[in-house]
Amino acid sequence: ALNKKQQRHFAHSRIPLEVAMHSLRSKWFAVLLACVFMFAAYGHSPAAELPQTGALAPAEALQLMDTLGDKLTVIDVRTEQEYAQGHVPGALLLPIQTLREHMGQVPADGSVLLLCRTGRRAETAYDMIREAYPQKKNLWFLKGIPVYGNDGSFTFK
């Protein structure tokens, strides 16, 4: 509905009141519809379904990798020798012993999953990265054991 000032304005204008009201309702409806679509898109984003930062069980880590795909950086914090014996394809090797010197290679904004042989070094790396990037949200470590196949396959136990 129009307030008194708007009613007086339209009473003296050449635009009929009914046309002005229809135009005003159409604009508000368009704004409301845009807000509904934006809220719906935001509410169903993959980020809304991501687990809380921290330790992930093997099944959760595999699900995270499936959900984020190439938007997830996997960082292996084992030694070069361990990495050479098998690793997640595409994983970035940043041994825990040199992680502090190479902290700039850890994406400050992107999603990161840390791996090692048992989860202990990955948890230590997690703490180091949280110290370097306190506001980092999408950071996880595998609390489990990666198992690598000779054919390049892997799973987590």
N, C-alpha and C positions, 0 to 999 in steps of 0.2 A: 504494500500500500504506500501511497505517496504521503509525505507530511504536508502540512498546510502551505509552507513556502513553495514546495514543488507544485501543489495544486494550483496556486495563484499563478505561478510561472506558466504552466501549461494552459491555464484558462485564457491568458493573453497571447499565447503563441498560436501559430497557424497549424500546429500538430494536434489532432484530436486526442483527448485524454486516453481513450481506449487504445490507440496506436502506441502512445508513450508507455502505457502500462504493459502492453504486450512486448514491446522492445526491452523494457527493464526486466521483465520476467524471463525473457529468452536469454539475456546476458547472464543473469544470476544462475539460471539452469545450466548454461554452458560452463560457468566457473565451478559449480557444484559437481558436474559430471567430470570435469578435468581433475578435480581433487579426489574423487572416488577412484578413478583409474590410476592416479599416481599412488594412492594409498594401497591399492590392490597390488600394483607392481612391486612396491617396496616390501610389502608384507610377504611376498612369495619369492623373494630373492634368495639365491643359494646362501648368502651370508647369514640370513635369518635361521638357517638350518644347521649351521656349523656348530661343532661341539665347543664347549668352554676351553679356553687356552689351558695347556698343561699336559698331563700324561694321558695317553690313549692306549686302550687295550688293542690287541692285534686286529680284531674285527673292525673296531672304530677307525684305526689308521688306514686299513684297506678301503673302507667306505669313504673316508676323507679323500683319498687318492682318486677314487672313482668320481666323486662329486666335483672336485676342483680340476682334475685333469692337468693340463699344462699350465694352469694358473697357480699350481702349487710347486714351490721349490723344495725338493728333497735334498737335505744336506746330510751326508755321511761323515761322522766325526771319528771314524776308525783310522788306523794307520794306512799308509799306502799299500803295505803288504796285504793287509786284510781286505782292502778294497779290491786289489788285483785278483783275489781269490773268488770274488763274486760281489755284485752290488746291484742296486735297483737301477735299471736303465735310465740314464739322464741325471742321476744323482750327482750333486756337486760334492767333491771331496774337500773337506776342511778339517784336517785332523785336530783333535781337541788340544794337542800340545801347541799348536800354532794358531788357534782360533782367535785369540786376542789380537795378534798382529794382522789378521786377515778379516777382522770384523766388518770392514767396509764391503766385503763380498756378500754379506748377509743382507737380503732385501729389507730395508727399513719399513716399507709399507706392505709388501706382498705377504702371502701366506707361506709358512715354512713348517716342514715336518723334519725333525731331527732323528737320525738313526745311528745305532752302533751295534755291537754284538749282543748285549744283554739289556740295555736300557740305562745302565749306570752313567756311562760317558755322555749319552744323549741328555740325560737329566742335568748333568753338570754343565753341558753346553747351553741348555735351556736357561739355567740360572745366569750364566755369563751374558747371554744375549738379552735377557730381561734387565740385567744391570746396565747394559749399554743402551738399550732402547726400552725404557720403562713404560712407555705408552703403547708398545707393540701389542696388538690384540690377537692376530692370527698366527700363533706360535704354539706348536705341539711337539712332543717327543714320544717315540714308541716305547711303551713299557712292555717289552716282549723281545722275542728273538727272531730276527730275519733268517729265513732259510732260502738259499740260492741254489737253483738247478744249473746243471752244466749247459743247458740250452738258453740261458739268459733269463729264465723265469724266476719268480720269487714268491714267497708267501711269508706271513708272519705268524709265529706261534707264541 
